[in-house]
Amino acid sequence: MKYWSFLFSNNHLSLTLLVKALHHHSTRQRLSAHFNNQAKAEVTMKFESILDETNGFGRYQIALVLLLFIPRIAIPCHFLMNNFIAAIPSHHCNISSLSSEGIFGNLSQDERLTVSIPVQNDGTPDSCHMFSYPQFHLLSNSSSPSEVAVVQCQNGWEYDNSTFISTLATQFDLVCEKRGLARASATIFFVGVMAGTVFFGVLCDKYGRRSMLLVSYVSSIVFSVVSAFSSTYIMFAAFRFLTGFALTGIINISVVLSIEWVDTKHRTLIGVFGSISWSLGNMLLAGFAYLVTDWRMLIITVTSPLLLSTAIWWWIPESARWLIANGKVETAYKYLQKCATFNERRDFTSRVKPEALSTVTTVDHHVHSYTYLDLFKTPQMRRLTLFTGIVWYGVASTYYGISFNITGFGLGLYLTHFIYAAIEVPAKILIYFSLNKVGRRITQTATLVLTGVCILINIITPIEYWTFRTVITVLGKGLSEASFTTVFLYTTELYPTVMRQNGLGYASFMARLGASISPLIMLLEDMWTLLPEVIFCTLAIFSGLIAWLLPETNNARLQETIEDIEQMRKKPIYFTTEDQINVPLKLPISADTTQ
């Protein structure tokens, strides 16, 4: 009996020990899995913590934004300069050769026009036709018989030089049947911008932001100056294409560099402040065009800020995020040291060691070279790429559709352009608060849909209410610029670091496609006056609804890898106020997390 009692007690003890051992083993496994997940979260979060050690928004970041502010002023001047360099002034057939033959005798200039050129319905001389022979009987105020033959201008045209000394139209006679070529010059420029997004998108992710920025500066200057001295329209079109191609690098790289050097909670401020350069440059363009009325000198004038930008390029740092993602940890650490020193964080080197940067990313970037194809290989990236492309196309198409329509409001060419530019400033200020309070997605959707509503109101409002129509058009212009400001910041936050430049390059490609087609859409007014406005209205509302399908990025950390995007789904990883973006998030990143 004692034997069995002893055996049972020992077996019970053994069983108890075995159960406890299994329990402890299971606990260790769960803890190990938890800490591994936590470590993974910390790996992807670490750069924000390191950047915070340098002061993620200090004098270094402010200086960088100001350095990039200067070249960005030249961008809107080139993008909207077609309103002035391609303007078509009043003109009529050149009749000076008839005067030299002496058939006009002592007739005044007005009398010569009367007998030589038919009159349009508004009482002005016809722009493209002349009588086959002088009609002297018109001097006695008799009406011209319907059977009088008219012909195309035989000796070129005479232009009204009271507003412009010289434009593309007057230089290369882009009037009458060649009138479309003047507007097509804007399309050619934007096609160049579109091609540049592909070029710079690939090379910036491969060779870095800083080096390609210098390439963009120098090539923009060279191509712009050569285009200003073009002797033929074909030569001008070719170098205007190359100018747009080169300027793309400045646009995309300046945005990405400023965003990648700033901490999460100040990204909105930097994004909106940087976009103020567009509005400032746009307003300056109205002044430049008013003072410089020769198209060649206007091109050189608006290109001049790039000379200063090239001189101060040496002070612009490379993106530390890009350096780390490409395995260049030592170089990234040097830039971070400079940032910390400039921001008076003297203890940076004692708090952050170079080896800490090697744990920031788990991407073996030197083995995998990312291309535009990676935008479509995985489900969430493919979805993101499709939606951002549609939104960018809609944003750009409506913005330039409104911007190129600066006539018909009775305010004058320069004043209308200035008002269009000035309304962008309060729009950007309001957008800053909206982006922080209601988020990126709602702001993007609302600005696009309301832009479409403004266009719709103008469509249904009778033309005699021109004051009301002008107010609504200016409001729509402000909203369209607000949507452009939002989409730059929003897209930069949506794409991961390893694909950010490619993603922004692709999105910019879609935007320039919309911009290049906008001038051609405006030619459809010959078929139906309201058709261009109907198209722009539809595009704005549709792209606004598509924007609602994108994930929210307000106060979310920047994603580093494609894997991060695939795991996000619907809900981003947010920093809490208590963390103040100083420490990694303490929750594991789960595959079930939605966005």
CORZI-V738611 format. One record per residue. RES is the residue in one letter. SS is DSSP state (H for helix, E for strand, C for the rest). PSI is psi in whole degrees, 0 to 359 (* if undefined). Layout:
BEGIN
res={RES;RES}
ss={SS;SS}
psi={PSI;PSI}
END
This chain:
BEGIN
res={M;K;Y;W;S;F;L;F;S;N;N;H;L;S;L;T;L;L;V;K;A;L;H;H;H;S;T;R;Q;R;L;S;A;H;F;N;N;Q;A;K;A;E;V;T;M;K;F;E;S;I;L;D;E;T;N;G;F;G;R;Y;Q;I;A;L;V;L;L;L;F;I;P;R;I;A;I;P;C;H;F;L;M;N;N;F;I;A;A;I;P;S;H;H;C;N;I;S;S;L;S;S;E;G;I;F;G;N;L;S;Q;D;E;R;L;T;V;S;I;P;V;Q;N;D;G;T;P;D;S;C;H;M;F;S;Y;P;Q;F;H;L;L;S;N;S;S;S;P;S;E;V;A;V;V;Q;C;Q;N;G;W;E;Y;D;N;S;T;F;I;S;T;L;A;T;Q;F;D;L;V;C;E;K;R;G;L;A;R;A;S;A;T;I;F;F;V;G;V;M;A;G;T;V;F;F;G;V;L;C;D;K;Y;G;R;R;S;M;L;L;V;S;Y;V;S;S;I;V;F;S;V;V;S;A;F;S;S;T;Y;I;M;F;A;A;F;R;F;L;T;G;F;A;L;T;G;I;I;N;I;S;V;V;L;S;I;E;W;V;D;T;K;H;R;T;L;I;G;V;F;G;S;I;S;W;S;L;G;N;M;L;L;A;G;F;A;Y;L;V;T;D;W;R;M;L;I;I;T;V;T;S;P;L;L;L;S;T;A;I;W;W;W;I;P;E;S;A;R;W;L;I;A;N;G;K;V;E;T;A;Y;K;Y;L;Q;K;C;A;T;F;N;E;R;R;D;F;T;S;R;V;K;P;E;A;L;S;T;V;T;T;V;D;H;H;V;H;S;Y;T;Y;L;D;L;F;K;T;P;Q;M;R;R;L;T;L;F;T;G;I;V;W;Y;G;V;A;S;T;Y;Y;G;I;S;F;N;I;T;G;F;G;L;G;L;Y;L;T;H;F;I;Y;A;A;I;E;V;P;A;K;I;L;I;Y;F;S;L;N;K;V;G;R;R;I;T;Q;T;A;T;L;V;L;T;G;V;C;I;L;I;N;I;I;T;P;I;E;Y;W;T;F;R;T;V;I;T;V;L;G;K;G;L;S;E;A;S;F;T;T;V;F;L;Y;T;T;E;L;Y;P;T;V;M;R;Q;N;G;L;G;Y;A;S;F;M;A;R;L;G;A;S;I;S;P;L;I;M;L;L;E;D;M;W;T;L;L;P;E;V;I;F;C;T;L;A;I;F;S;G;L;I;A;W;L;L;P;E;T;N;N;A;R;L;Q;E;T;I;E;D;I;E;Q;M;R;K;K;P;I;Y;F;T;T;E;D;Q;I;N;V;P;L;K;L;P;I;S;A;D;T;T;Q}
ss={C;H;H;H;H;H;H;H;H;H;H;H;H;H;H;H;H;H;H;H;H;H;H;H;H;H;H;H;H;H;H;H;H;H;H;H;H;H;H;H;H;H;H;H;H;H;H;H;H;H;H;H;H;C;C;C;C;C;H;H;H;H;H;H;H;H;H;H;H;H;H;H;H;H;H;H;H;H;H;H;C;H;H;H;H;C;C;C;C;C;E;E;E;C;C;H;H;H;H;H;C;C;C;C;C;C;C;C;H;H;H;H;H;H;H;H;C;C;E;C;C;C;C;C;E;C;C;C;E;E;E;C;C;C;C;H;H;H;H;H;C;C;C;C;C;C;C;C;C;E;E;E;C;C;C;C;E;E;E;C;C;C;C;C;C;E;C;H;H;H;H;H;C;C;C;H;H;H;H;H;H;H;H;H;H;H;H;H;H;H;H;H;H;H;H;H;H;H;H;H;H;H;H;H;H;H;H;C;H;H;H;H;H;H;H;H;H;H;H;H;H;H;H;H;H;H;H;H;C;C;C;C;H;H;H;H;H;H;H;H;H;H;H;H;H;H;H;H;H;H;H;H;H;H;H;H;H;H;H;H;C;C;C;H;H;H;H;H;H;H;H;H;H;H;H;H;H;H;H;H;H;H;H;H;H;H;H;H;H;H;H;C;C;E;H;H;H;H;H;H;H;H;H;C;H;H;H;H;H;H;H;C;H;H;H;C;C;C;C;H;H;H;H;H;H;C;C;C;H;H;H;H;H;H;H;H;H;H;H;H;H;H;C;C;C;C;C;H;H;H;H;C;C;H;H;H;H;H;H;C;C;C;C;C;C;C;C;C;C;C;C;H;H;H;H;C;C;C;H;H;H;H;H;H;H;H;H;H;H;H;H;H;H;H;H;H;H;H;H;H;H;H;H;C;C;C;C;C;C;C;C;C;H;H;H;H;H;H;H;H;H;H;H;H;H;H;H;H;H;H;H;H;H;H;H;H;H;C;C;H;H;H;H;H;H;H;H;H;H;H;H;H;H;H;H;H;H;H;H;H;C;C;C;C;C;H;H;H;H;H;H;H;H;H;H;H;H;H;H;H;H;H;H;H;H;H;H;H;H;H;H;H;H;H;C;C;H;H;H;H;H;H;H;H;H;H;H;H;H;H;H;H;H;H;H;H;H;H;H;H;H;H;H;H;H;H;C;C;C;C;H;H;H;H;H;H;H;H;H;H;H;H;H;H;H;H;H;C;C;C;C;C;C;C;C;E;C;C;C;C;C;H;H;H;H;H;H;H;C;C;C;C;C;E;C;C;C;C;C;C;C;C;C;C;C;C;C;C;C;C;C;C;C;C;C}
psi={316;324;310;324;318;317;316;318;321;319;320;320;317;317;320;316;322;316;317;321;315;320;315;322;317;321;317;322;317;318;318;316;320;313;329;317;320;320;321;319;320;328;315;348;350;326;323;321;319;317;325;331;338;358;94;351;81;201;329;312;320;317;319;314;320;322;324;348;323;307;333;342;326;340;305;331;317;322;327;7;340;336;335;312;337;14;145;104;170;142;162;171;144;119;16;330;326;323;321;337;352;7;346;348;235;25;145;172;318;321;323;318;321;317;351;330;131;161;141;176;330;5;358;155;143;140;335;358;160;161;147;335;154;140;81;336;343;345;338;17;15;150;152;127;147;336;2;127;139;152;167;157;130;335;36;200;157;134;150;112;17;333;313;134;317;138;176;321;316;331;317;15;53;66;172;241;343;10;323;335;330;315;328;337;328;319;318;318;314;332;322;318;319;317;324;330;322;313;305;330;317;310;330;323;337;318;357;159;317;311;320;336;319;318;318;318;304;313;325;317;311;310;324;314;318;320;328;338;23;140;346;162;322;318;317;315;319;314;337;322;313;327;313;321;314;323;337;322;320;318;302;316;319;321;312;316;314;321;321;345;359;145;169;315;350;7;320;314;314;319;317;317;318;325;344;332;326;313;318;313;323;318;320;328;320;319;316;314;327;323;328;100;10;128;326;312;330;319;315;321;313;346;341;326;336;336;316;321;320;322;326;9;328;337;352;128;161;157;120;325;314;319;316;317;336;14;10;67;319;317;320;320;324;317;321;324;314;318;315;318;315;327;8;40;83;336;13;313;332;334;331;122;154;324;340;332;336;345;0;319;146;10;127;74;331;342;318;115;116;140;180;336;331;344;342;1;328;153;309;323;321;316;315;317;316;313;317;326;316;317;314;320;314;318;309;319;315;322;309;333;321;318;325;353;79;20;164;5;0;17;352;152;309;318;319;315;318;317;318;320;319;326;341;331;304;330;319;322;315;323;325;313;323;318;323;324;311;350;171;316;312;319;315;315;313;316;321;314;318;327;315;322;319;318;320;319;319;329;319;354;128;147;339;341;58;331;313;318;321;316;314;321;317;320;317;323;318;319;322;322;323;321;326;318;317;317;329;309;315;312;322;326;334;321;147;163;318;343;10;313;321;318;315;326;316;315;319;325;315;323;316;331;316;319;322;330;337;312;328;325;323;337;345;352;342;334;314;125;322;355;315;319;323;318;313;322;314;316;318;313;316;313;330;319;325;324;332;339;354;155;156;141;5;125;18;149;152;132;145;324;166;326;324;318;317;329;336;308;276;327;124;165;120;150;141;160;323;325;330;29;31;334;158;155;141;4;144;149;118;149;344;355;133;156;*}
END
